[in-house]
Every structure is written in structure tokens, then in C-alpha cells.
Amino acid sequence: MTNQLVPVFNGAISNETILLCNARDLHEFLGVRRDFSTWIKNRIADYGFALGVDFLLVHQNGGIKKVRGGDRRSKDYHLTLDTAKELAMVERNDKGRQVRRYFIECEKQLRQKEMPTNPPAETEEKLTLSITRSELCSLCWVWAAAEYMRETMYATYPALEAIKSSLAPTFYSMGSEYQLTLEAGRKILERETRSLDPHPYAIEDANWRSVLPRLREGWPVL
């Protein structure tokens, strides 16, 4: 995949194939000074990670596994890359930022691998949606609200980082990584509203007059 800072591998959660990494490998790469068992258990408790959603617990069937500090009977935590990215950011060091970027690149390469090569245009199904003008306006405002929240999270991250808040990694991830998704949504909505020309004075078009400039040109929502 890429030069592996931390090995990643395919796994499945809720019948969905995803990339995972072993928490032990992440712990070792980050150079965490606390022993692995204490570190992972505290992080799971502190950030509310859920078994079967954010990580899998893999028992070693009574086998012996070599870990730092000697041989011991152990269990492994297989983390989703979203969980691994959050744990990396919590460490607040260069290695944490480095491995987070690495995990993002792993996900990017997986998406590219799964995309069909030059799919025929006619294979893409076109849907005819039944939606009113008012409902389309509401969707535009949903996008505008989501984008405003994303921008606020991204702007708030430095302050949370300065006070060492546990929310800092989450705000950073959501503020930066959701940008591509929201931009894709904006382009779709901009395309579907391209022919709309709200009346400059009609009361019923007030919402359109506020949201369309933001949607089309990135202006602030009034």
C-alpha cells in the first residue's frame, strides 16, 4: 500500500470490510511511555470507544505473545483507522501527526483501488427525484449549517489544543476531513440550483437569497 509506519490490514465490522491496525503497533510507533494495557484501556474509557464499532478485541486463544516487558498471555485490539487517527492526535507529538497523515493516505489508496477504471458513462444510474422547491432550499440550508459547524470546529481546534482538551483531536479531524465530503455535496446542490433565480424582493424567496450566494460562490450565509 505505502511505506508502512504501522501495518494496516483488512477486517470487518458490522459486515463492512474496512482497514484496521493493531493497537500494539500504534503504541510502539508513538513511543508511549505507559505500558500498553494501561494506555489502551484508559484511552478507550476516556474517549468512549465502543467494541464492535471503533475496535475489535482479539484474544490469543491462551497463546503466548511477545510484548514489551516480557512474555504474557495477551489480547489484541484491532482499531479502525478513524480510532487510530484520534489516538494518534491525542499524543500531541510529531509522530502522532505523522502517523495520522499516513492513515489518511492508506484510506485514500484503498478508495482508489476500489474505484472502477474508466467506467462506461452509461453504467451510472440517473435517478429522478421528486422534490419541491422548498425542500431543495431546506437541503441547501442543511449543507450550509454543516459547513458552518465544520468551519467552527476547525477554528476552535487551536484553543482546545492549547488547554489540552480531550475534544481537540475530534474537532481537528471533523474540521479537516469533512471538508471534501461537504464540498462534494455543495457541487451537487449548486448544479441542481443553477437555474434558480430568486426574486429580489419576494418574502417567500428570502431563504434562497441568503443561501445561494454561499452555495455558489462561498459567501458567508446571512
C-alpha positions as CSV (number, residue, x, y, z in Angstrom):
1,M,0.0,0.0,0.0
2,T,2.5,2.6,1.1
3,N,5.7,2.6,3.3
4,Q,4.0,1.2,6.4
5,L,4.7,3.2,9.5
6,V,2.1,1.0,11.2
7,P,0.9,-2.1,9.4
8,V,-2.7,-2.0,8.3
9,F,-4.9,-4.9,7.2
10,N,-8.4,-5.7,6.1
11,G,-11.0,-6.5,8.6
12,A,-14.8,-6.4,9.0
13,I,-17.1,-4.6,11.4
14,S,-20.9,-4.9,11.0
15,N,-20.3,-6.9,7.8
16,E,-18.4,-4.0,6.3
17,T,-14.8,-4.5,5.1
18,I,-12.6,-1.8,6.5
19,L,-8.9,-1.2,7.2
20,L,-7.7,-1.9,10.7
21,C,-4.4,-1.7,12.6
22,N,-3.1,-3.4,15.7
23,A,-3.2,-1.0,18.7
24,R,0.1,-2.6,19.9
25,D,1.9,-1.5,16.7
26,L,0.4,2.1,17.1
27,H,1.5,2.2,20.8
28,E,5.0,1.2,19.8
29,F,5.3,3.7,16.9
30,L,4.1,6.6,19.0
31,G,6.6,5.8,21.7
32,V,4.1,5.9,24.5
33,R,5.8,5.6,27.8
34,R,2.9,3.9,29.7
35,D,2.6,0.2,29.3
36,F,0.3,-0.9,26.5
37,S,-2.5,-2.4,28.6
38,T,-2.9,0.7,30.8
39,W,-2.7,3.0,27.8
40,I,-5.3,1.3,25.6
41,K,-7.8,0.7,28.4
42,N,-7.5,4.3,29.6
43,R,-7.9,5.7,26.1
44,I,-11.0,3.5,25.4
45,A,-12.6,4.7,28.7
46,D,-11.6,8.4,28.2
47,Y,-12.9,8.7,24.7
48,G,-15.8,6.3,24.8
49,F,-14.6,4.0,22.0
50,A,-17.1,1.1,21.5
51,L,-16.3,-2.5,21.0
52,G,-17.6,-3.7,17.6
53,V,-17.8,-0.1,16.3
54,D,-14.4,1.5,16.9
55,F,-12.3,-1.6,17.6
56,L,-12.3,-5.3,17.8
57,L,-10.9,-7.4,20.7
58,V,-8.9,-10.4,19.5
59,H,-8.0,-13.0,22.2
60,Q,-4.8,-15.0,21.6
61,N,-6.5,-18.3,22.5
62,G,-4.3,-18.8,25.5
63,G,-1.2,-18.5,23.4
64,I,1.9,-16.6,24.5
65,K,2.6,-13.3,22.7
66,K,5.9,-11.5,23.0
67,V,5.3,-7.9,24.1
68,R,7.4,-5.2,25.7
69,G,8.2,-6.1,29.3
70,G,8.3,-9.9,28.7
71,D,6.1,-12.7,27.7
72,R,2.5,-12.7,28.9
73,R,-0.9,-14.0,27.9
74,S,-2.5,-11.2,26.0
75,K,-5.2,-9.9,23.8
76,D,-5.0,-7.6,20.8
77,Y,-7.1,-4.5,20.0
78,H,-7.7,-4.1,16.3
79,L,-8.6,-0.4,15.7
80,T,-10.5,1.2,12.9
81,L,-8.3,3.9,11.2
82,D,-10.7,6.6,12.5
83,T,-10.0,5.4,16.0
84,A,-6.3,5.1,15.3
85,K,-6.2,8.7,14.0
86,E,-7.8,10.0,17.1
87,L,-5.5,8.1,19.4
88,A,-2.5,9.4,17.3
89,M,-3.7,13.1,17.7
90,V,-4.2,12.7,21.4
91,E,-0.5,12.1,21.9
92,R,0.2,15.6,20.6
93,N,3.6,14.9,19.1
94,D,5.2,14.8,15.7
95,K,4.9,11.0,15.4
96,G,1.2,11.3,16.1
97,R,0.7,13.8,13.3
98,Q,2.9,11.8,11.0
99,V,1.0,8.5,11.5
100,R,-2.4,10.3,11.2
101,R,-1.4,11.6,7.8
102,Y,-0.2,8.0,6.9
103,F,-3.6,6.5,7.9
104,I,-5.3,9.1,5.7
105,E,-3.1,8.1,2.8
106,C,-3.9,4.4,3.4
107,E,-7.6,5.1,3.2
108,K,-7.1,7.2,0.1
109,Q,-5.2,4.4,-1.7
110,L,-7.9,1.9,-0.7
111,R,-10.6,4.1,-2.2
112,Q,-8.6,4.5,-5.4
113,K,-8.1,0.7,-5.6
114,E,-11.8,0.1,-5.2
115,M,-12.9,2.6,-7.9
116,P,-13.5,1.0,-11.3
117,T,-11.1,2.1,-14.0
118,N,-12.8,4.3,-16.6
119,P,-16.3,3.0,-16.0
120,P,-18.6,3.5,-19.0
121,A,-20.7,6.6,-18.6
122,E,-23.9,4.7,-19.4
123,T,-23.4,2.4,-16.4
124,E,-24.1,5.2,-13.9
125,E,-27.7,5.2,-13.0
126,K,-29.5,8.5,-13.1
127,L,-32.2,9.0,-10.6
128,T,-35.3,11.1,-11.0
129,L,-36.1,12.6,-7.6
130,S,-39.5,14.1,-6.6
131,I,-38.6,17.1,-4.6
132,T,-40.2,20.5,-4.1
133,R,-38.5,23.9,-4.5
134,S,-39.0,24.4,-0.8
135,E,-37.5,21.0,0.1
136,L,-34.5,21.7,-2.1
137,C,-34.0,25.0,-0.3
138,S,-34.0,23.1,3.0
139,L,-31.3,20.7,1.7
140,C,-29.2,23.7,0.8
141,W,-29.6,25.1,4.3
142,V,-28.6,21.6,5.8
143,W,-25.4,21.9,3.8
144,A,-24.8,25.5,4.9
145,A,-25.3,24.6,8.5
146,A,-23.0,21.6,8.3
147,E,-20.3,23.7,6.6
148,Y,-20.6,26.4,9.2
149,M,-20.2,23.8,12.0
150,R,-17.2,22.3,10.2
151,E,-15.5,25.7,9.9
152,T,-16.3,26.5,13.6
153,M,-14.7,23.2,14.7
154,Y,-11.6,23.8,12.6
155,A,-11.3,27.3,14.0
156,T,-11.9,26.1,17.6
157,Y,-9.3,23.4,17.5
158,P,-6.2,25.5,18.3
159,A,-7.9,26.8,21.5
160,L,-8.9,23.3,22.6
161,E,-5.4,22.1,21.8
162,A,-3.9,24.9,24.0
163,I,-6.0,23.9,27.0
164,K,-5.3,20.1,26.3
165,S,-9.0,19.4,25.9
166,S,-9.9,15.8,25.0
167,L,-12.1,17.2,22.3
168,A,-9.2,18.7,20.4
169,P,-8.4,15.6,18.2
170,T,-12.1,15.2,17.3
171,F,-12.6,18.8,16.4
172,Y,-9.4,18.7,14.2
173,S,-10.5,15.5,12.4
174,M,-14.0,16.7,11.8
175,G,-13.0,20.2,10.8
176,S,-10.4,19.0,8.3
177,E,-11.6,15.6,7.0
178,Y,-15.3,16.6,6.4
179,Q,-14.3,19.4,4.0
180,L,-14.0,17.1,1.0
181,T,-17.4,15.5,1.7
182,L,-19.2,18.8,2.2
183,E,-17.6,20.3,-0.9
184,A,-18.9,17.3,-3.0
185,G,-22.3,18.0,-1.6
186,R,-22.0,21.7,-2.4
187,K,-21.2,21.0,-6.0
188,I,-24.3,18.7,-6.4
189,L,-26.6,21.3,-4.8
190,E,-25.0,24.1,-6.9
191,R,-25.7,22.1,-10.0
192,E,-29.3,21.4,-9.1
193,T,-30.0,25.1,-8.3
194,R,-28.1,26.6,-11.2
195,S,-31.3,27.6,-13.0
196,L,-32.9,29.2,-9.9
197,D,-33.2,33.0,-9.9
198,P,-34.9,34.1,-6.6
199,H,-37.0,37.2,-6.8
200,P,-35.0,40.1,-5.2
201,Y,-37.9,41.3,-3.0
202,A,-40.4,38.4,-2.6
203,I,-40.7,37.3,1.0
204,E,-41.0,33.6,0.0
205,D,-37.6,33.8,-1.7
206,A,-35.8,35.2,1.4
207,N,-34.2,31.9,2.3
208,W,-32.9,31.4,-1.3
209,R,-31.4,34.9,-1.4
210,S,-29.4,34.1,1.8
211,V,-28.2,30.6,1.0
212,L,-27.5,30.7,-2.8
213,P,-24.5,33.2,-2.6
214,R,-22.8,30.9,-0.1
215,L,-23.6,27.8,-2.1
216,R,-22.5,29.3,-5.4
217,E,-19.5,31.5,-4.5
218,G,-18.6,30.7,-0.9
219,W,-20.0,33.9,0.5
220,P,-20.9,33.9,4.3
221,V,-24.5,32.9,5.0
222,L,-26.5,35.9,6.2
